[in-house]
Amino acid sequence: MGSLFGLVVLAFGLLRRNTSVLRVGLVTLLVAGLLAIPTQLTGEGAEELVEEQPGVSHAVIHEHEEAAEVAFWVLEATAALALLALLQQARQHPRTALYSGLALAGAVASFGLMARAANLGAQITHPELQAQSSLPTAPAPERE
């Protein structure tokens, strides 16, 4: 959600050419990138907790893991661009708009990728969502 909020604020700041709003959007993207680090680091532990539960698909876990990895690195690159834009803005350098625009493009990409990873993550413990997916699911245990 941080990348979405940063995207909206940054777009507004760029459209209005408002440096204060622009700065808030860039800082938001930088913070989103930093907060994504612990989330990424705890993924393996979360996998260990759910992988042996009945009805959990290993294919969905793998797809979520791959999608989350790509989304994470795109968000980290976006955060780096936001930092560069902030440094350029502090120096009142003309490249501020370039780096801000690149950070905005990164925010669009990272939000889309994060949304996809979140959707795949939801499918892990909500098998009713898997019907929308082409991924194979583990058979549910039979009830007597």
Backbone as a printed PyTorch tensor [residue, N CA C, xyz], in Angstrom:
tensor([[[  0.8210,  -1.1840,   0.0000],
         [  0.0000,   0.0000,   0.0000],
         [  0.8700,   1.2550,   0.0000]],

        [[  2.0590,   1.1330,   0.5300],
         [  2.9630,   2.2880,   0.5420],
         [  3.3290,   2.7440,  -0.8560]],

        [[  3.5260,   1.7790,  -1.7480],
         [  3.8740,   2.1630,  -3.1200],
         [  2.6840,   2.8370,  -3.8070]],

        [[  1.4670,   2.4060,  -3.4950],
         [  0.2810,   3.0470,  -4.0740],
         [  0.1300,   4.4690,  -3.5470]],

        [[  0.2680,   4.6330,  -2.2540],
         [  0.1490,   5.9660,  -1.6610],
         [  1.2480,   6.8760,  -2.2070]],

        [[  2.4730,   6.3780,  -2.2470],
         [  3.5830,   7.1600,  -2.7870],
         [  3.3610,   7.5150,  -4.2430]],

        [[  2.8250,   6.5720,  -5.0100],
         [  2.5300,   6.8070,  -6.4160],
         [  1.5340,   7.9600,  -6.5760]],

        [[  0.4430,   7.9190,  -5.8190],
         [ -0.5980,   8.9450,  -5.9350],
         [ -0.0570,  10.3140,  -5.5140]],

        [[  0.6300,  10.3530,  -4.3930],
         [  1.1660,  11.6350,  -3.9070],
         [  2.2270,  12.1700,  -4.8620]],

        [[  3.0990,  11.3080,  -5.3310],
         [  4.1500,  11.7260,  -6.2480],
         [  3.5500,  12.2360,  -7.5660]],

        [[  2.5750,  11.5340,  -8.0970],
         [  1.9200,  11.9710,  -9.3400],
         [  1.2700,  13.3380,  -9.1450]],

        [[  0.6160,  13.5230,  -8.0170],
         [ -0.0130,  14.8090,  -7.7270],
         [  1.0400,  15.9100,  -7.6370]],

        [[  2.1430,  15.6230,  -6.9490],
         [  3.2180,  16.6080,  -6.8280],
         [  3.8370,  16.9710,  -8.1670]],

        [[  4.0100,  15.9680,  -9.0240],
         [  4.5630,  16.2370, -10.3520],
         [  3.5860,  17.0400, -11.2120]],

        [[  2.3090,  16.6680, -11.1560],
         [  1.3100,  17.3820, -11.9540],
         [  1.1610,  18.8380, -11.5070]],

        [[  1.1800,  19.0590, -10.2140],
         [  1.0160,  20.4070,  -9.6620],
         [  2.3350,  21.1700,  -9.5410]],

        [[  3.4290,  20.4630,  -9.8360],
         [  4.7590,  21.0580,  -9.6910],
         [  4.9640,  21.6480,  -8.2930]],

        [[  4.5060,  20.8800,  -7.3230],
         [  4.5880,  21.2770,  -5.9220],
         [  5.7180,  20.4850,  -5.2660]],

        [[  6.8030,  21.1660,  -4.9320],
         [  7.9870,  20.4660,  -4.4040],
         [  7.7320,  19.8220,  -3.0470]],

        [[  6.8800,  20.4130,  -2.2200],
         [  6.5980,  19.8160,  -0.9090],
         [  5.8470,  18.4960,  -1.0680]],

        [[  4.8370,  18.4830,  -1.9200],
         [  4.0690,  17.2590,  -2.1550],
         [  4.9520,  16.2220,  -2.8480]],

        [[  5.7590,  16.6820,  -3.7840],
         [  6.7020,  15.8080,  -4.4750],
         [  7.6240,  15.1330,  -3.4680]],

        [[  8.1260,  15.8930,  -2.5250],
         [  9.0240,  15.3600,  -1.4960],
         [  8.3170,  14.3040,  -0.6460]],

        [[  7.0690,  14.5630,  -0.2740],
         [  6.3130,  13.5890,   0.5190],
         [  6.1430,  12.2830,  -0.2580]],

        [[  5.8340,  12.3640,  -1.5400],
         [  5.6980,  11.1700,  -2.3570],
         [  6.9950,  10.3890,  -2.4430]],

        [[  8.0980,  11.1000,  -2.6290],
         [  9.4040,  10.4370,  -2.7240],
         [  9.7920,   9.7830,  -1.4030]],

        [[  9.5580,  10.4810,  -0.2950],
         [  9.8740,   9.9140,   1.0240],
         [  9.0000,   8.6870,   1.2810]],

        [[  7.7470,   8.7470,   0.8710],
         [  6.8480,   7.6090,   1.0460],
         [  7.3770,   6.3860,   0.2920]],

        [[  7.8380,   6.5830,  -0.9310],
         [  8.3900,   5.4570,  -1.6990],
         [  9.6670,   4.9270,  -1.0680]],

        [[ 10.4780,   5.8210,  -0.5400],
         [ 11.7040,   5.3950,   0.1380],
         [ 11.3710,   4.5640,   1.3760]],

        [[ 10.4190,   5.0220,   2.1660],
         [ 10.0030,   4.2890,   3.3620],
         [  9.3720,   2.9440,   2.9870]],

        [[  8.5650,   2.9250,   1.9320],
         [  7.9620,   1.6630,   1.4760],
         [  9.0490,   0.6540,   1.1190]],

        [[ 10.0880,   1.1310,   0.4540],
         [ 11.2030,   0.2440,   0.1110],
         [ 11.9100,  -0.2950,   1.3400]],

        [[ 12.0870,   0.5540,   2.3420],
         [ 12.7400,   0.1090,   3.5710],
         [ 11.8700,  -0.8710,   4.3510]],

        [[ 10.5650,  -0.6030,   4.3990],
         [  9.6670,  -1.4930,   5.1360],
         [  9.4590,  -2.8330,   4.4390]],

        [[  9.7510,  -2.9030,   3.1670],
         [  9.6130,  -4.1670,   2.4400],
         [ 10.7170,  -5.1560,   2.8040]],

        [[ 11.8210,  -4.6610,   3.3120],
         [ 12.9520,  -5.5440,   3.6340],
         [ 12.5810,  -6.5890,   4.6880]],

        [[ 12.0200,  -6.2030,   5.8540],
         [ 11.6620,  -7.2490,   6.8200],
         [ 10.5950,  -8.2090,   6.2930]],

        [[  9.6890,  -7.6990,   5.4810],
         [  8.6630,  -8.5600,   4.9020],
         [  9.3050,  -9.6290,   4.0290]],

        [[ 10.2560,  -9.2180,   3.2170],
         [ 10.9460, -10.1600,   2.3340],
         [ 11.7470, -11.1840,   3.1530]],

        [[ 12.3560, -10.7210,   4.2200],
         [ 13.1950, -11.6110,   5.0340],
         [ 12.3870, -12.6350,   5.8290]],

        [[ 11.1140, -12.3820,   6.0690],
         [ 10.3040, -13.3180,   6.8610],
         [  9.5110, -14.2990,   5.9930]],

        [[  9.6550, -14.2030,   4.6870],
         [  8.8890, -15.0670,   3.7930],
         [  9.1590, -16.5410,   3.9780]],

        [[ 10.4190, -16.9140,   4.1450],
         [ 10.7570, -18.3430,   4.3060],
         [ 10.1150, -18.9250,   5.5600]],

        [[ 10.1290, -18.1520,   6.6420],
         [  9.5040, -18.6210,   7.8850],
         [  8.0110, -18.8120,   7.7320]],

        [[  7.3890, -17.8990,   7.0190],
         [  5.9500, -18.0170,   6.7700],
         [  5.6480, -19.2490,   5.9220]],

        [[  6.5150, -19.5080,   4.9610],
         [  6.3310, -20.7010,   4.1200],
         [  6.3690, -21.9720,   4.9590]],

        [[  7.2940, -22.0310,   5.8930],
         [  7.4230, -23.2040,   6.7530],
         [  6.1450, -23.4420,   7.5650]],

        [[  5.4560, -22.3650,   7.9450],
         [  4.2430, -22.4980,   8.7510],
         [  3.0530, -23.0450,   7.9690]],

        [[  2.9810, -22.7300,   6.6850],
         [  1.7780, -23.0960,   5.9310],
         [  1.9570, -24.2330,   4.9390]],

        [[  3.1800, -24.5880,   4.5880],
         [  3.3770, -25.5320,   3.4860],
         [  2.8340, -26.9200,   3.7460]],

        [[  2.7200, -27.3400,   4.9810],
         [  2.2280, -28.6860,   5.2710],
         [  0.7500, -28.7030,   5.6640]],

        [[  0.0830, -27.5660,   5.6150],
         [ -1.3390, -27.5390,   5.9410],
         [ -2.1380, -28.2060,   4.8260]],

        [[ -3.2320, -28.8550,   5.1800],
         [ -4.0460, -29.5180,   4.1600],
         [ -4.6220, -28.5030,   3.1650]],

        [[ -4.6170, -28.8970,   1.8980],
         [ -5.1930, -28.0560,   0.8620],
         [ -4.2820, -26.9570,   0.3520]],

        [[ -3.0680, -26.8640,   0.8890],
         [ -2.1330, -25.8330,   0.4550],
         [ -1.3490, -26.3380,  -0.7480]],

        [[ -1.3210, -25.5420,  -1.7860],
         [ -0.6470, -25.9140,  -3.0280],
         [  0.7970, -25.4170,  -3.0240]],

        [[  1.7140, -26.3380,  -3.2300],
         [  3.1210, -25.9480,  -3.3150],
         [  3.3760, -25.1090,  -4.5640]],

        [[  2.6170, -25.3600,  -5.6080],
         [  2.7630, -24.5710,  -6.8400],
         [  2.3780, -23.1190,  -6.5980]],

        [[  1.3220, -22.8920,  -5.8300],
         [  0.8960, -21.5210,  -5.5270],
         [  1.9280, -20.8420,  -4.6350]],

        [[  2.4630, -21.5710,  -3.6720],
         [  3.5110, -21.0040,  -2.8070],
         [  4.7010, -20.5750,  -3.6590]],

        [[  5.1010, -21.4450,  -4.5760],
         [  6.2460, -21.1300,  -5.4280],
         [  5.9600, -19.9070,  -6.3000]],

        [[  4.7840, -19.8490,  -6.9000],
         [  4.4230, -18.6950,  -7.7320],
         [  4.4180, -17.4110,  -6.9150]],

        [[  3.8720, -17.4790,  -5.6920],
         [  3.8560, -16.3060,  -4.8030],
         [  5.2750, -15.8740,  -4.4610]],

        [[  6.1090, -16.8400,  -4.1460],
         [  7.4960, -16.5510,  -3.7900],
         [  8.2260, -15.8600,  -4.9410]],

        [[  8.0570, -16.3740,  -6.1420],
         [  8.7020, -15.7740,  -7.3230],
         [  8.1600, -14.3680,  -7.5890]],

        [[  6.8570, -14.1960,  -7.5060],
         [  6.2390, -12.8890,  -7.7590],
         [  6.6790, -11.8810,  -6.7030]],

        [[  6.7540, -12.3070,  -5.4550],
         [  7.1610, -11.4130,  -4.3740],
         [  8.6160, -10.9800,  -4.5380]],

        [[  9.4510, -11.8780,  -4.9870],
         [ 10.8670, -11.5510,  -5.1980],
         [ 11.0250, -10.4580,  -6.2620]],

        [[ 10.3400, -10.6190,  -7.3830],
         [ 10.4150,  -9.6170,  -8.4560],
         [  9.8590,  -8.2840,  -7.9590]],

        [[  8.6990,  -8.3260,  -7.2950],
         [  8.0760,  -7.0950,  -6.7930],
         [  8.9930,  -6.3910,  -5.7920]],

        [[  9.6440,  -7.1640,  -4.9400],
         [ 10.5540,  -6.6020,  -3.9500],
         [ 11.6880,  -5.8370,  -4.6160]],

        [[ 12.3210,  -6.4460,  -5.6050],
         [ 13.4660,  -5.7880,  -6.2400],
         [ 13.0490,  -4.5670,  -7.0540]],

        [[ 11.8780,  -4.6130,  -7.6460],
         [ 11.3890,  -3.4230,  -8.3630],
         [ 11.0990,  -2.3090,  -7.3640]],

        [[ 10.5240,  -2.6460,  -6.2140],
         [ 10.2740,  -1.6320,  -5.1870],
         [ 11.5890,  -1.0730,  -4.6450]],

        [[ 12.5880,  -1.9140,  -4.4700],
         [ 13.8840,  -1.4270,  -3.9860],
         [ 14.5210,  -0.4790,  -4.9990]],

        [[ 14.4220,  -0.8030,  -6.2840],
         [ 14.9420,   0.1030,  -7.3190],
         [ 14.1720,   1.4180,  -7.3150]],

        [[ 12.8710,   1.3430,  -7.0960],
         [ 12.0390,   2.5430,  -7.0170],
         [ 12.4610,   3.3970,  -5.8240]],

        [[ 12.7240,   2.7570,  -4.7020],
         [ 13.1820,   3.4870,  -3.5140],
         [ 14.5260,   4.1580,  -3.7780]],

        [[ 15.4120,   3.4820,  -4.4930],
         [ 16.7130,   4.0730,  -4.8340],
         [ 16.5240,   5.2900,  -5.7420]],

        [[ 15.6170,   5.1920,  -6.7050],
         [ 15.3300,   6.3410,  -7.5740],
         [ 14.7220,   7.4860,  -6.7690]],

        [[ 13.8650,   7.1570,  -5.8240],
         [ 13.2780,   8.1880,  -4.9650],
         [ 14.3610,   8.8840,  -4.1470]],

        [[ 15.3090,   8.1170,  -3.6340],
         [ 16.4180,   8.7090,  -2.8840],
         [ 17.2420,   9.6260,  -3.7810]],

        [[ 17.5430,   9.1760,  -4.9890],
         [ 18.2820,  10.0280,  -5.9260],
         [ 17.5170,  11.3180,  -6.2220]],

        [[ 16.2160,  11.1970,  -6.4080],
         [ 15.3960,  12.3860,  -6.6740],
         [ 15.4180,  13.3340,  -5.4770]],

        [[ 15.3510,  12.7730,  -4.2690],
         [ 15.4120,  13.6240,  -3.0700],
         [ 16.7540,  14.3470,  -2.9670]],

        [[ 17.8290,  13.6370,  -3.2690],
         [ 19.1530,  14.2710,  -3.2320],
         [ 19.2680,  15.3510,  -4.2970]],

        [[ 18.7360,  15.0870,  -5.4780],
         [ 18.7610,  16.0900,  -6.5430],
         [ 17.8910,  17.2900,  -6.1710]],

        [[ 16.7620,  17.0290,  -5.5410],
         [ 15.8730,  18.1130,  -5.1270],
         [ 16.5450,  18.9920,  -4.0780]],

        [[ 17.2820,  18.3860,  -3.1660],
         [ 17.9760,  19.1540,  -2.1360],
         [ 19.0270,  20.0760,  -2.7470]],

        [[ 19.6040,  19.6510,  -3.8540],
         [ 20.6060,  20.4710,  -4.5540],
         [ 19.9720,  21.3960,  -5.5830]],

        [[ 18.6530,  21.3260,  -5.6970],
         [ 17.9040,  22.0940,  -6.6900],
         [ 18.4580,  21.8600,  -8.0960]],

        [[ 18.7140,  20.6030,  -8.3710],
         [ 19.2820,  20.1960,  -9.6460],
         [ 18.1690,  19.9540, -10.6580]],

        [[ 18.4100,  20.2710, -11.9250],
         [ 17.3560,  20.0710, -12.9270],
         [ 16.9840,  18.6040, -13.1680]],

        [[ 17.8180,  17.6600, -12.7560],
         [ 17.5030,  16.2390, -12.9450],
         [ 16.4690,  15.7260, -11.9560]],

        [[ 16.0330,  16.5650, -11.0410],
         [ 15.0250,  16.1480, -10.0680],
         [ 13.7900,  15.6000, -10.7740]],

        [[ 13.3340,  16.2930, -11.7990],
         [ 12.1330,  15.8590, -12.5170],
         [ 12.3590,  14.5110, -13.1990]],

        [[ 13.5410,  14.2970, -13.7370],
         [ 13.8420,  13.0210, -14.3890],
         [ 13.7680,  11.8750, -13.3900]],

        [[ 14.4810,  12.0050, -12.2660],
         [ 14.4830,  10.9380, -11.2640],
         [ 13.1050,  10.7710, -10.6330]],

        [[ 12.3760,  11.8550, -10.4640],
         [ 11.0250,  11.7640,  -9.9200],
         [ 10.1060,  11.0270, -10.8860]],

        [[ 10.2480,  11.3110, -12.1630],
         [  9.4550,  10.6080, -13.1750],
         [  9.7840,   9.1320, -13.2230]],

        [[ 11.0720,   8.8100, -13.1090],
         [ 11.4700,   7.4000, -13.0840],
         [ 10.9480,   6.7090, -11.8260]],

        [[ 10.9710,   7.4300, -10.6930],
         [ 10.4270,   6.8740,  -9.4540],
         [  8.9230,   6.6420,  -9.5920]],

        [[  8.2370,   7.5420, -10.2790],
         [  6.8010,   7.3720, -10.5140],
         [  6.5470,   6.1220, -11.3670]],

        [[  7.3230,   5.9430, -12.4160],
         [  7.1800,   4.7430, -13.2580],
         [  7.4700,   3.4830, -12.4380]],

        [[  8.4840,   3.5500, -11.5970],
         [  8.8010,   2.4140, -10.7260],
         [  7.6830,   2.1290,  -9.7380]],

        [[  7.0470,   3.1870,  -9.2350],
         [  5.9380,   3.0120,  -8.2910],
         [  4.7610,   2.3240,  -8.9710]],

        [[  4.4820,   2.7030, -10.2160],
         [  3.4060,   2.0410, -10.9710],
         [  3.7400,   0.5520, -11.1230]],

        [[  4.9590,   0.2690, -11.5540],
         [  5.3730,  -1.1230, -11.7590],
         [  5.3710,  -1.8960, -10.4460]],

        [[  5.9380,  -1.3170,  -9.3930],
         [  6.0270,  -2.0520,  -8.1260],
         [  4.6570,  -2.2850,  -7.5180]],

        [[  3.7430,  -1.3110,  -7.6440],
         [  2.4050,  -1.5440,  -7.1050],
         [  1.7130,  -2.6780,  -7.8550]],

        [[  1.8140,  -2.6890,  -9.1600],
         [  1.2070,  -3.7670,  -9.9370],
         [  1.7870,  -5.1230,  -9.5780]],

        [[  3.1050,  -5.1750,  -9.4350],
         [  3.7590,  -6.4390,  -9.0850],
         [  3.4340,  -6.8690,  -7.6560]],

        [[  3.3550,  -5.9050,  -6.7440],
         [  2.9930,  -6.2220,  -5.3570],
         [  1.5470,  -6.7270,  -5.2860]],

        [[  0.6610,  -6.1210,  -6.0640],
         [ -0.7370,  -6.5610,  -6.0760],
         [ -0.8290,  -8.0060,  -6.5850]],

        [[ -0.0500,  -8.3260,  -7.6130],
         [ -0.0400,  -9.6950,  -8.1340],
         [  0.4850, -10.6670,  -7.0810]],

        [[  1.5790, -10.3010,  -6.4090],
         [  2.1410, -11.1620,  -5.3670],
         [  1.1520, -11.3380,  -4.2190]],

        [[  0.4500, -10.2770,  -3.8500],
         [ -0.5450, -10.3670,  -2.7820],
         [ -1.6940, -11.2880,  -3.1770]],

        [[ -2.1300, -11.1960,  -4.4170],
         [ -3.1990, -12.0610,  -4.8930],
         [ -2.7730, -13.5200,  -4.8460]],

        [[ -1.5620, -13.7920,  -5.2880],
         [ -1.0530, -15.1680,  -5.2230],
         [ -0.9000, -15.6310,  -3.7770]],

        [[ -0.4690, -14.7300,  -2.8880],
         [ -0.3470, -15.0720,  -1.4730],
         [ -1.6950, -15.4100,  -0.8550]],

        [[ -2.7280, -14.6740,  -1.2540],
         [ -4.0720, -14.9500,  -0.7380],
         [ -4.5560, -16.3230,  -1.1850]],

        [[ -4.1330, -16.7590,  -2.3500],
         [ -4.5510, -18.0670,  -2.8670],
         [ -3.9700, -19.2270,  -2.0630]],

        [[ -2.8960, -18.9720,  -1.3310],
         [ -2.2570, -20.0470,  -0.5630],
         [ -3.2060, -20.5920,   0.4980]],

        [[ -3.8440, -19.7070,   1.2480],
         [ -4.7180, -20.1590,   2.3320],
         [ -6.2000, -19.9850,   2.0210]],

        [[ -6.5110, -19.4760,   0.8580],
         [ -7.9020, -19.3230,   0.4300],
         [ -8.0920, -20.0810,  -0.8870]],

        [[ -8.2880, -21.3930,  -0.8050],
         [ -8.3740, -22.1950,  -2.0250],
         [ -9.5280, -21.7800,  -2.9420]],

        [[-10.5250, -21.0950,  -2.4020],
         [-11.6300, -20.6600,  -3.2590],
         [-11.1610, -19.6550,  -4.3090]],

        [[-10.0530, -18.9740,  -4.0420],
         [ -9.4800, -18.0480,  -5.0160],
         [ -8.7000, -18.7860,  -6.1000]],

        [[ -8.2900, -19.9980,  -5.8240],
         [ -7.4990, -20.7540,  -6.7880],
         [ -8.3040, -21.1640,  -8.0020]],

        [[ -9.6060, -21.1780,  -7.9120],
         [-10.4390, -21.5380,  -9.0590],
         [-10.2310, -20.5480, -10.2000]],

        [[ -9.8100, -19.3290,  -9.8710],
         [ -9.5490, -18.3120, -10.8780],
         [ -8.1820, -18.4890, -11.5090]],

        [[ -7.3750, -19.3400, -10.9400],
         [ -5.9970, -19.5130, -11.3750],
         [ -5.8420, -20.7960, -12.1820]],

        [[ -4.8050, -20.8290, -13.0020],
         [ -4.5140, -22.0470, -13.7590],
         [ -3.5150, -22.9270, -13.0350]],

        [[ -3.1170, -22.5370, -11.8180],
         [ -2.1480, -23.3150, -11.0660],
         [ -2.8000, -24.5570, -10.4660]],

        [[ -2.0650, -25.6670, -10.4390],
         [ -2.6290, -26.8770,  -9.8250],
         [ -2.7410, -26.7140,  -8.3200]],

        [[ -3.7330, -27.3350,  -7.7340],
         [ -3.9150, -27.2670,  -6.2900],
         [ -3.7860, -28.6570,  -5.6890]],

        [[ -3.4420, -28.7010,  -4.4330],
         [ -3.3660, -29.9710,  -3.7260],
         [ -4.7810, -30.4230,  -3.4130]],

        [[ -5.0420, -31.7060,  -3.5280],
         [ -6.3940, -32.1750,  -3.2230],
         [ -6.7200, -31.9710,  -1.7510]],

        [[ -7.9360, -31.6050,  -1.4770],
         [ -8.3770, -31.4360,  -0.0940],
         [ -8.5470, -32.8140,   0.5420]],

        [[ -8.2770, -32.9340,   1.8410],
         [ -8.4320, -34.2370,   2.4840],
         [ -9.9060, -34.6460,   2.5040]],

        [[-10.1280, -35.9560,   2.3780],
         [-11.4990, -36.4750,   2.3730],
         [-12.0530, -36.4460,   3.7780]],

        [[-13.3390, -36.1070,   3.8800],
         [-14.0060, -36.0950,   5.1830],
         [-14.9370, -37.2940,   5.2620]],

        [[-15.0060, -37.8420,   6.4330],
         [-15.8630, -39.0090,   6.6210],
         [-17.1340, -38.6430,   7.3090]]])
